[in-house]
Amino acid sequence: MENAALVVIDVQIGAFDGKAIASIHSGDDLLDRASRLIAAARAAKLPVIFVQHCANEGQLLMKGSQAWELHPKIQINPNEPIVYKRQSSAFNDTGLHKMLQQLNVDTIISCGIQSEHCVSNTSIAALDLGMNVIVAGDAHSTLSTDDDTAETIIARQNKVLADRGAAVQGTAEILEHLSA
């Protein structure tokens, strides 16, 4: 899988600790799958890029707060970049696109949270830029709403992304490709 990078989106403590909001659906599974994807990308010598949402003062993921920190189960190497974003897409008003161009990346593998917001919008933005997108369909998550369960939202977003042209694959399939 040449010219690819793993983009790990908003895997921040506040989405998992259950303090200000309910914990993200299947959070432990997400952390496990994201960690395995990170390890495999590193072993394949692919760039791993972390995205961290920076909310406004008084909001859940306010920059500098404990909730804002990346989850400790996601081990970041000092040489791996973190993209700080204020909008749903990691491409809006950040240096992500330029960074990917400099790395000669034409394919992103996306995982993280939230399925219907940042994961989808980042993946769609990459598609709109002409990039190939592989979505780890079982390595992104969200919260249930009054209208839908988290499982329903995740499945819907996987379909939306596939319909837009992303390759939606399971973690096991992506790991197999990375190890080849």
Contact map, one row per residue, 1 for C-alpha under 8 A:
111100000000000000000000000000000000000000000000000000000000000000000000000000000000000000000000000000000000000000000000000000000000000000000000000000000000000000000000000000001100
111100000000000000000000000000000000000000000100000000000000000000000000000000000000000000000000000000000000000000000000000000000000000000000000000000000000000000000000000000000000
111110000000000000000000000000000000000000000100000000000000000000000000000000000000000000000000000000111110000000000000000000000000000000000000000000000000000000000000000000000000
111111000000000000000000000000000000000000000110000000000000000000000000000000000000000000000000000000001111100000000000000000000000000000000000000000000000000000000000000000000000
001111100000000000000000000000000000000010000111100000000000000000000000000000000000000000000000000100001011100000000000000000000000000000000000000000000000000000000000000000000000
000111110000000000000000000000000000110010000111100000000000000000000000000000000000000000000000000000000001111000000000000000000000000000000000000000000000000000000000000000000000
000011111000000000000000000000000000000000000001111000000000000000000000000000000000000000000000000000000001111000000000000000000000000000000000000000000000000000000000000000000000
000001111110000000000000000000000100000000000001111000000000000000000000000000000000000000000000000000000000011100000000000000000000000000000000000000000000000000000000000000000000
000000111110000000000000000000000000000000000000011100000000000000000000000000000000000000000000000000000000011110000110000000000000000000000000000000000000000000000000000000000000
000000011111000000000000000000000000000000000000011110000000000000000100000000000000000000000000000000000000000111000100000000000000000000000000000000000000000000000000000000000000
000000011111101000000000000000000000000000000000001100000000000000000110010000000000000000000000000000000000000110000000000000000000000000000000000000000000000000000000000000000000
000000000111111100000000000000000000000000000000000100000000100000111110000000000000000000000000000000000000000000000000000000000000000000000000000000000000000000000000000000000000
000000000011111110000000000000000000000000000000000000000000000001111111000000000000000000000000000000000000000000000000000000000000000000000000000000000000000000000000000000000000
000000000001111111111000000000000000000000000000000000000001100001111000000000000000000000000000000000000000000000000000000000000000000000000000000000000000000000000000000000000000
000000000011111111001111000000000000000000000000000000000000000000100000000000000000000000000000000000000000000000000000000000000000000000000000000000000000000000000000000000000000
000000000001111111000111001000000000000000000000000000000000000000000000000000000000000000000000000000000000000000000000000000000000000000000000000000000000000000000000000000000000
000000000000111111100110000000000000000000000000000000000000000000000000000000000000000000000000000000000000000000000000000000000000000000000000000000000000000000000000000000000000
000000000000011111111110000000000000000000000000000000000000000000000000000000000000000000000000000000000000000000000000000000000000000000000000000000000000000000000000000000000000
000000000000010011111110000000000000000000000000000000000000000000000000000000000000000000000000000000000000000000000000000000000000000000000000000000000000000000000000000000000000
000000000000010001111100000000000000000000000000000000000001000000000000000000000000000000000000000000000000000000000000000000000000000000000000000000000000000000000000000000000000
000000000000011001111110000000000000000000000000000000000000000000000000000000000000000000000000000000000000000000000000000000000000000000000000000000000000000000000000000000000000
000000000000001111111111000000000000000000000000000000000000000000000000000000000000000000000000000000000000000000000000000000000000000000000010000000000000000000000000000000000000
000000000000001111101111101000000000000000000000000000000000000000000000000000000000000000000000000000000000000000000000000000000000000000000010000000000000000000000000000000000000
000000000000001100000111111000000000000000000000000000000000000000000000000000000000000000000000000000000000000000000000000000000000000000001110000000000000000000000000000000000000
000000000000000000000011111000000000000000000000000000000000000000000000000000000000000000000000000000000000000000000000000000000000000000001111000001000000000000000000000000000000
000000000000000000000001111111000000000000000000000000000000000000000000000000000000000000000000000000000000000000000000000000000000000000001000000000000000000000000000000000000000
000000000000000100000011111111100000000000000000000000000000000000000000000000000000000000000000000000000000000000000000000000000000000000001000000000000000000000000000000000000000
000000000000000000000000011111110000000000000000000000000000000000000000000000000000000000000000000000000000000000000000000000000000000000000000000000000000000000000000000000000000
000000000000000000000000011111111000000000000000000000000000000000000000000000000000000000000000000000000000000000000000000000000000000000100000000000000000000000000000000000000000
000000000000000000000000011111111100000000000000000000000000000000000000000000000000000000000000000000000000000100000000000000000000000001111000000000000000000000000000000000000000
000000000000000000000000001111111110000000000000000000000000000000000000110000000000000000000000000000000000000000000000000000000000000000000000000000000000000000000000000000000000
000000000000000000000000000111111111000000000000000000000000000000000000000000000000000000000000000000000000000000000000000000000000000000000000000000000000000000000000000000000000
000000000000000000000000000011111111100000000000000000000000000000000000000000000000000000000000000000000000000000000000000000000000000001100000000000000000000000000000001000000000
000000010000000000000000000001111111110000000000000000000000000000000000010000000000000000000000000000000000001100000000000000000000000000100000000000000000000000000000000000000000
000000000000000000000000000000111111111000000000000000000000000000000000111000000000000000000000000000000000000000000000000000000000000000000000000000000000000000000000000000000000
000000000000000000000000000000011111111100000000000000000000000000000000000000000000000000000000000000000000000000000000000000000000000000000000000000000000000000000000000000100000
000001000000000000000000000000001111111110000000000000000000000000000000000000000000000000000000000000000000000000000000000000000000000000000000000000000000000000000000001001100000
000001000000000000000000000000000111111111000001000000000000000000000000000000000000000000000000000000000000000000000000000000000000000000000000000000000000000000000000000000000000
000000000000000000000000000000000011111111100000000000000000000000000000000000000000000000000000000000000000000000000000000000000000000000000000000000000000000000000000000000000000
000000000000000000000000000000000001111111110000000000000000000000000000000000000000000000000000000000000000000000000000000000000000000000000000000000000000000000000000000000100110
000011000000000000000000000000000000111111111111000000000000000000000000000000000000000000000000000000000000000000000000000000000000000000000000000000000000000000000000000000000100
000000000000000000000000000000000000011111111111000000000000000000000000000000000000000000000000000000000000000000000000000000000000000000000000000000000000000000000000000000000000
000000000000000000000000000000000000001111111100000000000000000000000000000000000000000000000000000000000000000000000000000000000000000000000000000000000000000000000000000000000010
000000000000000000000000000000000000000111111100000000000000000000000000000000000000000000000000000000000000000000000000000000000000000000000000000000000000000000000000000000000110
000000000000000000000000000000000000000011111110000000000000000000000000000000000000000000000000000000000000000000000000000000000000000000000000000000000000000000000000000000000000
011111000000000000000000000000000000000011111111000000000000000000000000000000000000000000000000000000000000000000000000000000000000000000000000000000000000000000000000000000000000
000111000000000000000000000000000000000011001111100000000000000000000000000000010000000000000000000000000000000000000000000000000000000000000000000000000000000000000000000000000000
000011110000000000000000000000000000010011000111110000000000000000000000000000011000000000000000000000000000000000000000000000000000000000000000000000000000000000000000000000000000
000011110000000000000000000000000000000000000011111000000000000000000000000000011110000000000000000000000000000000000000000000000000000000000000000000000000000000000000000000000000
000000111100000000000000000000000000000000000001111100000000000000000000000000011110000000000000000000000000000000000000000000000000000000000000000000000000000000000000000000000000
000000111110000000000000000000000000000000000000111110000000000000000000000000000111100001000000000000000000000000000000000000000000000000000000000000000000000000000000000000000000
000000001111000000000000000000000000000000000000011111000000000000010100000000000111100000000000000000000000000000000000000000000000000000000000000000000000000000000000000000000000
000000000100000000000000000000000000000000000000001111100000101000010000000000000001111000000000000000000000000000000000000000000000000000000000000000000000000000000000000000000000
000000000000000000000000000000000000000000000000000111110000111000010000000000000001110000000000000000000000000000000000000000000000000000000000000000000000000000000000000000000000
000000000000000000000000000000000000000000000000000011111011111000000000000000000000010000000000000000000000000000000000000000000000000000000000000000000000000000000000000000000000
000000000000000000000000000000000000000000000000000001111110111000000000000000000000000000000000000000000000000000000000000000000000000000000000000000000000000000000000000000000000
000000000000000000000000000000000000000000000000000000111110011000000000000000000000000000000000000000000000000000000000000000000000000000000000000000000000000000000000000000000000
000000000000000000000000000000000000000000000000000000011111010000000000000000000000000000000000000000000000000000000000000000000000000000000000000000000000000000000000000000000000
000000000000000000000000000000000000000000000000000000111111110000000000000000000000000000000000000000000000000000000000000000000000000000000000000000000000000000000000000000000000
000000000000010000010000000000000000000000000000000000100111110000110000000000000000000000000000000000000000000000000000000000000000000000000000000000000000000000000000000000000000
000000000001010000000000000000000000000000000000000011110011111010110000000000000000000000000000000000000000000000000000000000000000000000000000000000000000000000000000000000000000
000000000000000000000000000000000000000000000000000001111111111110110000000000000000000000000000000000000000000000000000000000000000000000000000000000000000000000000000000000000000
000000000000000000000000000000000000000000000000000011111000111110010000000000000000000000000000000000000000000000000000000000000000000000000000000000000000000000000000000000000000
000000000000000000000000000000000000000000000000000000000000011111011000000000000000000000000000000000000000000000000000000000000000000000000000000000000000000000000000000000000000
000000000000000000000000000000000000000000000000000000000000111111111000000000000000000000000000000000000000000000000000000000000000000000000000000000000000000000000000000000000000
000000000000110000000000000000000000000000000000000000000000000111111000000000000000000000000000000000000000000000000000000000000000000000000000000000000000000000000000000000000000
000000000001111000000000000000000000000000000000000000000001110011111000000000000000000000000000000000000000000000000000000000000000000000000000000000000000000000000000000000000000
000000000001110000000000000000000000000000000000000111000001111111111100000000000000000000000000000000000000000000000000000000000000000000000000000000000000000000000000000000000000
000000000001110000000000000000000000000000000000000000000000000111111110000000000000000000000000000000000000000000000000000000000000000000000000000000000000000000000000000000000000
000000000111100000000000000000000000000000000000000100000000000000011111010000000000000000000000000000000000000000000000000000000000000000000000000000000000000000000000000000000000
000000000011100000000000000000000000000000000000000000000000000000001111110000000000000000000000000000000000000000000000000000000000000000000000000000000000000000000000000000000000
000000000000100000000000000000000000000000000000000000000000000000000111111000000000000000000000000000000000000000000000000000000000000000000000000000000000000000000000000000000000
000000000000000000000000000000100010000000000000000000000000000000000011111000000000000000000000000000000000000000000000000000000000000000000000000000000000000000000000000000000000
000000000010000000000000000000100110000000000000000000000000000000000111111100000000000000000000000000000000000000000000000000000000000000000000000000000000000000000000000000000000
000000000000000000000000000000000010000000000000000000000000000000000001111110000000000000000000000000000000000000000000000000000000000000000000000000000000000000000000000000000000
000000000000000000000000000000000000000000000000000000000000000000000000011111010000000000000000000000000000000000000000000000000000000000000000000000000000000000000000000000000000
000000000000000000000000000000000000000000000000000000000000000000000000001111110000000000000000000000000000000000000000000000000000000000000000000000000000000000000000000000000000
000000000000000000000000000000000000000000000000000000000000000000000000000111111000000000000000000000000000000000000000000000000000000000000000000000000000000000000000000000000000
000000000000000000000000000000000000000000000000000000000000000000000000000011111000000000000000000000000000000000000000000000000000000000000000000000000000000000000000000000000000
000000000000000000000000000000000000000000000011110000000000000000000000000111111100000000000000000000000000000000000000000000000000000000000000000000000000000000000000000000000000
000000000000000000000000000000000000000000000001110000000000000000000000000001111110000000000000000000000000000000000000000000000000000000000000000000000000000000000000000000000000
000000000000000000000000000000000000000000000000111100000000000000000000000000011111000000000000000000000000000000000000000000000000000000000000000000000000000000000000000000000000
000000000000000000000000000000000000000000000000111100000000000000000000000000001111100001000111000000000000000000000000000000000000000000000000000000000000000000000000000000000000
000000000000000000000000000000000000000000000000001111000000000000000000000000000111110001000100000000000000000000000000000000000000000000000000000000000000000000000000000000000000
000000000000000000000000000000000000000000000000001111000000000000000000000000000011111111011100000000000000000000000000000000000000000000000000000000000000000000000000000000000000
000000000000000000000000000000000000000000000000000011100000000000000000000000000001111100000000000000000000000000000000000000000000000000000000000000000000000000000000000000000000
000000000000000000000000000000000000000000000000000010000000000000000000000000000000111111010000000000000000000000000000000000000000000000000000000000000000000000000000000000000000
000000000000000000000000000000000000000000000000000000000000000000000000000000000000111111010000000000000000000000001100110000000000000000000000000000000000000000000000000000000000
000000000000000000000000000000000000000000000000000000000000000000000000000000000000101111110000000000000000000000001110110010000000000000000000000000000000000000000000000000000000
000000000000000000000000000000000000000000000000001000000000000000000000000000000011101111111101000000000000000000000100110000000000000000000000000000000000000000000000000000000000
000000000000000000000000000000000000000000000000000000000000000000000000000000000000000011111111100000000000000000000000010011000000000000000000000000000000000000000000000000000000
000000000000000000000000000000000000000000000000000000000000000000000000000000000000101111111100000000000000000000000000000000000000000000000000000000000000000000000000000000000000
000000000000000000000000000000000000000000000000000000000000000000000000000000000000100001111110000000000000000000000000000000000000000000000000000000000000000000000000000000000000
000000000000000000000000000000000000000000000000000000000000000000000000000000000011100001111111100000000000000000000000000000000000000000000000000000000000000000000000000000000000
000000000000000000000000000000000000000000000000000000000000000000000000000000000010000000101111111000000000000000000000000000000000000000000000000000000000000000000000000000000000
000000000000000000000000000000000000000000000000000000000000000000000000000000000010000001100111111100000000000000000000000000000000000000000000000000000000000000000000000000000000
000000000000000000000000000000000000000000000000000000000000000000000000000000000000000000100111111110000000000000000000000000000000000000000000000000000000000000000000000000000000
000000000000000000000000000000000000000000000000000000000000000000000000000000000000000000000011111111000000000000000000000000000000000000000000000000000000000000000000000000000000
000000000000000000000000000000000000000000000000000000000000000000000000000000000000000000000011111111100000000000000000000000000000000000000000000000000000000000000000000000000000
000010000000000000000000000000000000000000000000000000000000000000000000000000000000000000000001111111111100000000000000000000000000000000000000000000000000000000000000000000000000
000000000000000000000000000000000000000000000000000000000000000000000000000000000000000000000000111111111100000000000000000000000000000000000000000000000000000000000000000000000000
000000000000000000000000000000000000000000000000000000000000000000000000000000000000000000000000011111111000000000000000000000000000000000000000000000000000000000000000000000000000
001000000000000000000000000000000000000000000000000000000000000000000000000000000000000000000000001111111000000000000000000000000000000000000000000000000000000000000000000000000000
001000000000000000000000000000000000000000000000000000000000000000000000000000000000000000000000000111111100000000000000000000000000000000000000000000000000000000000000000000000000
001110000000000000000000000000000000000000000000000000000000000000000000000000000000000000000000000111111111000000000000000000000000000000000000000000000000000000000000000000000000
001100000000000000000000000000000000000000000000000000000000000000000000000000000000000000000000000110011111000000000000000000000011000000000000000000000000000000000000000000000000
001110000000000000000000000000000000000000000000000000000000000000000000000000000000000000000000000000001111100000000000000000000011110000000000000000000000000000000000000000000000
000111100000000000000000000000000000000000000000000000000000000000000000000000000000000000000000000000001111110000000000000001000011110000000000000000000000000000000000000000000000
000111100000000000000000000000000000000000000000000000000000000000000000000000000000000000000000000000000011111000000000000000000000111100000000000000000000000000000000000000000000
000001111000000000000000000000000000000000000000000000000000000000000000000000000000000000000000000000000001111100000010001000000000111100000000000000000000000000000000000000000000
000001111000000000000000000000000100000000000000000000000000000000000000000000000000000000000000000000000000111110000010000000000000001110110000000000000000000000000000000000000000
000000011110000000000000000001000100000000000000000000000000000000000000000000000000000000000000000000000000011111100010000000000000000000111000000000000000000000000000000000000000
000000001110000000000000000000000000000000000000000000000000000000000000000000000000000000000000000000000000001111101110000000000000000000011100000000000000000000000000000000000000
000000000100000000000000000000000000000000000000000000000000000000000000000000000000000000000000000000000000000111111111000000000000000000011110000000000000000000000000000000000000
000000000000000000000000000000000000000000000000000000000000000000000000000000000000000000000000000000000000000111111111000000000000000000011100000000001100100000000000000000000000
000000000000000000000000000000000000000000000000000000000000000000000000000000000000000000000000000000000000000001111111100000000000000000000100000000001100100000000000000000000000
000000000000000000000000000000000000000000000000000000000000000000000000000000000000000110000000000000000000000011111111100000000000000000000000000000000000000000000000000000000000
000000001100000000000000000000000000000000000000000000000000000000000000000000000000000111000000000000000000000011111111110000000000000000000000000000000000000000000000000000000000
000000001000000000000000000000000000000000000000000000000000000000000000000000000000000010000000000000000000011111111111111000000000000000010000000000000000000000000000000000000000
000000000000000000000000000000000000000000000000000000000000000000000000000000000000000000000000000000000000000001111111111100000000000000000000000000000000100010000000000000000000
000000000000000000000000000000000000000000000000000000000000000000000000000000000000000111000000000000000000000000011111111110000000000000000000000000000000000000000000000000000000
000000000000000000000000000000000000000000000000000000000000000000000000000000000000000111100000000000000000000000000111111111000000000000000000000000000000000000000000000000000000
000000000000000000000000000000000000000000000000000000000000000000000000000000000000000000000000000000000000010000000011111111100000101000000000000000000000000010000100000000000000
000000000000000000000000000000000000000000000000000000000000000000000000000000000000000000000000000000000000000000000001111111110000000000000000000000000000000010010000000000000000
000000000000000000000000000000000000000000000000000000000000000000000000000000000000000010100000000000000000000000000000111111111000000000000000000000000000000000000000000000000000
000000000000000000000000000000000000000000000000000000000000000000000000000000000000000000100000000000000001000000000000011111111111100000000000000000000000000000000000000000000000
000000000000000000000000000000000000000000000000000000000000000000000000000000000000000000000000000000000000000000000000001111111111100000000000000000000000000000011100000000000000
000000000000000000000000000000000000000000000000000000000000000000000000000000000000000000000000000000000000000000000000000111111110000000000000000000000000000000000000000000000000
000000000000000000000000000000000000000000000000000000000000000000000000000000000000000000000000000000000000000000000000000011111110000000000000000000000000000000000000000000000000
000000000000000000000000000000000000000000000000000000000000000000000000000000000000000000000000000000000000000000000000000001111111000000000000000000000000000000000000000000000000
000000000000000000000000000000000000000000000000000000000000000000000000000000000000000000000000000000000111000000000000000001111111100000000000000000000000000000000000000000000000
000000000000000000000000000000000000000000000000000000000000000000000000000000000000000000000000000000000111000000000000000001100111110000000000000000000000000000000100000000000000
000000000000000000000000000000000000000000000000000000000000000000000000000000000000000000000000000000000011110000000000001001100011111000000000000000000000000000001110000000000000
000000000000000000000000000000000000000000000000000000000000000000000000000000000000000000000000000000000011110000000000000000000001111100000000000000000000000000000111100000000000
000000000000000000000000000000000000000000000000000000000000000000000000000000000000000000000000000000000000111000000000001000000000111110000000000000000000010010000111100000000000
000000000000000000000000000000000000000000000000000000000000000000000000000000000000000000000000000000000000111000000000000000000000011111110000000000000000000000000001111001000000
000000000000000000000000000000000000000000000000000000000000000000000000000000000000000000000000000000000000001000000000000000000000001111110000000000000100010000000001111000000000
000000000000000000000000000001001000000000000000000000000000000000000000000000000000000000000000000000000000000000000000000000000000000111111000000000000000000000000000111000000000
000000000000000000000000000011001100000000000000000000000000000000000000000000000000000000000000000000000000001100000000000000000000000111111000000000000000000000000000011000000000
000000000000000000000000000001000000000000000000000000000000000000000000000000000000000000000000000000000000001111100010000000000000000111111100000000000100000000000000000000000000
000000000000000000000001111001000000000000000000000000000000000000000000000000000000000000000000000000000000000111100000000000000000000001111110000001000100000000000000000000000000
000000000000000000000001100000000000000000000000000000000000000000000000000000000000000000000000000000000000000011110000000000000000000000011111000001001100000000000000000000000000
000000000000000000000111100000000000000000000000000000000000000000000000000000000000000000000000000000000000000001000000000000000000000000001111100011000000000000000000000000000000
000000000000000000000000100000000000000000000000000000000000000000000000000000000000000000000000000000000000000000000000000000000000000000000111111111101000000000000000000000000000
000000000000000000000000000000000000000000000000000000000000000000000000000000000000000000000000000000000000000000000000000000000000000000000011111111000000000000000000000000000000
000000000000000000000000000000000000000000000000000000000000000000000000000000000000000000000000000000000000000000000000000000000000000000000001111110000000000000000000000000000000
000000000000000000000000000000000000000000000000000000000000000000000000000000000000000000000000000000000000000000000000000000000000000000000001111110000000000000000000000000000000
000000000000000000000000000000000000000000000000000000000000000000000000000000000000000000000000000000000000000000000000000000000000000000000001111111011000000000000000000000000000
000000000000000000000000000000000000000000000000000000000000000000000000000000000000000000000000000000000000000000000000000000000000000000000011111111111000000000000000000000000000
000000000000000000000000100000000000000000000000000000000000000000000000000000000000000000000000000000000000000000000000000000000000000000001111100111111100000000000000000000000000
000000000000000000000000000000000000000000000000000000000000000000000000000000000000000000000000000000000000000000000000000000000000000000000001000011111110000000000000000000000000
000000000000000000000000000000000000000000000000000000000000000000000000000000000000000000000000000000000000000000000000000000000000000000000000000111111111000000000000000000000000
000000000000000000000000000000000000000000000000000000000000000000000000000000000000000000000000000000000000000000110000000000000000000000000101000111111111100000000000000000000000
000000000000000000000000000000000000000000000000000000000000000000000000000000000000000000000000000000000000000000110000000000000000000010011100000001111111110000000000000000000000
000000000000000000000000000000000000000000000000000000000000000000000000000000000000000000000000000000000000000000000000000000000000000000000000000000111111111000000000000000000000
000000000000000000000000000000000000000000000000000000000000000000000000000000000000000000000000000000000000000000000000000000000000000000000000000000011111111100000000000000000000
000000000000000000000000000000000000000000000000000000000000000000000000000000000000000000000000000000000000000000110001000000000000000000000000000000001111111110000000000000000000
000000000000000000000000000000000000000000000000000000000000000000000000000000000000000000000000000000000000000000000000000000000000001010000000000000000111111111000001000000000000
000000000000000000000000000000000000000000000000000000000000000000000000000000000000000000000000000000000000000000000000000000000000000000000000000000000011111111100000000000000000
000000000000000000000000000000000000000000000000000000000000000000000000000000000000000000000000000000000000000000000000000000000000000000000000000000000001111111110000000000000000
000000000000000000000000000000000000000000000000000000000000000000000000000000000000000000000000000000000000000000000001001100000000001000000000000000000000111111111111000000000000
000000000000000000000000000000000000000000000000000000000000000000000000000000000000000000000000000000000000000000000000000000000000000000000000000000000000011111111111000000000000
000000000000000000000000000000000000000000000000000000000000000000000000000000000000000000000000000000000000000000000000000000000000000000000000000000000000001111111100000000000000
000000000000000000000000000000000000000000000000000000000000000000000000000000000000000000000000000000000000000000000000000100100000000000000000000000000000000111111100000000000000
000000000000000000000000000000000000000000000000000000000000000000000000000000000000000000000000000000000000000000000000000000100000100000000000000000000000000011111110000000000000
000000000000000000000000000000000000000000000000000000000000000000000000000000000000000000000000000000000000000000000000001000100001111000000000000000000000000011111111000000000000
000000000000000000000000000000000000000000000000000000000000000000000000000000000000000000000000000000000000000000000000000000000000111000000000000000000000000011001111100000000000
000000000000000000000000000000000000000000000000000000000000000000000000000000000000000000000000000000000000000000000000000000000000011110000000000000000000010011000111110000000000
000000000000000000000000000000000000000000000000000000000000000000000000000000000000000000000000000000000000000000000000000000000000011111000000000000000000000000000011111011000000
000000000000000000000000000000000000000000000000000000000000000000000000000000000000000000000000000000000000000000000000000000000000000111100000000000000000000000000001111111000000
000000000000000000000000000000001000100000000000000000000000000000000000000000000000000000000000000000000000000000000000000000000000000111100000000000000000000000000000111111100000
000000000000000000000000000000000000000000000000000000000000000000000000000000000000000000000000000000000000000000000000000000000000000000000000000000000000000000000000011111110000
000000000000000000000000000000000000000000000000000000000000000000000000000000000000000000000000000000000000000000000000000000000000000000000000000000000000000000000000111111111000
000000000000000000000000000000000000100000000000000000000000000000000000000000000000000000000000000000000000000000000000000000000000000100000000000000000000000000000000111111111100
000000000000000000000000000000000001100100000000000000000000000000000000000000000000000000000000000000000000000000000000000000000000000000000000000000000000000000000000001111111110
000000000000000000000000000000000000000000000000000000000000000000000000000000000000000000000000000000000000000000000000000000000000000000000000000000000000000000000000000111111111
100000000000000000000000000000000000000000000000000000000000000000000000000000000000000000000000000000000000000000000000000000000000000000000000000000000000000000000000000011111111
100000000000000000000000000000000000000110010000000000000000000000000000000000000000000000000000000000000000000000000000000000000000000000000000000000000000000000000000000001111111
000000000000000000000000000000000000000100110000000000000000000000000000000000000000000000000000000000000000000000000000000000000000000000000000000000000000000000000000000000111111
000000000000000000000000000000000000000000000000000000000000000000000000000000000000000000000000000000000000000000000000000000000000000000000000000000000000000000000000000000011111
